[in-house]
Amino acid sequence: MIPLNSVLESEHSEVFPFFRWKLFANVPDWQTTEYALVIDAIDGQPTDEPLYLIPSPDIRDWKALRTSAVACTKDRACEDTVTDVLFPIVQRALGDRSIDFSIIEADVDLRDVRDGIDELADGDATRTDFYQPRTVIGQWNTDTGRILPSTQAE
């Protein structure tokens, strides 16, 4: 690859996508989609405001949530994945109680996050403050299983 690259360099031509990834590396995708796990009720008592359990600092939780959300959107063993993967995360965070939770899909405009960087740095805001919920993928209870199938967020 190195000799080929040097030949191309001397002719001032570029081959995409095999060379020059740096050319495109710093172009941000301002609109992004993220998944979140929202706690709706604890022991039958609704939360006063949206309580996001994920994102959390643990990258394994992010991957587990994404795996579960993708499984549910593609109807691939959704119930088993949520029960095996997300229930333990919810119970680890909130104890062995009856928890209603939802997986949501949210849009995030990174320009809003960029404009609110001072609030993020000061701890006055979190990334979830910039979420624009789009779809509820499903709702579950840690005792009874699925509550609601997917619906559109309002």
QUIWO-V977137 format. One line per field, one symbol per residue. psi: psi as a letter, one per 30 degrees, with the letter a starting at -180 (. if undefined). A space follows every 10 residues. Layout:
psi->???
//
This chain:
psi->eeeeeeeeef fhlkkkgflh ffefegjlje klklkljkje kkhfjkkelk jjekklfjfe eeeeeeeeee eefghjheee eeeeeeeeee eeegliljkk lkklkkkkjf eeeefgeeee efgflleffg kjkekjelkl kfefbkeklk lkl.
//
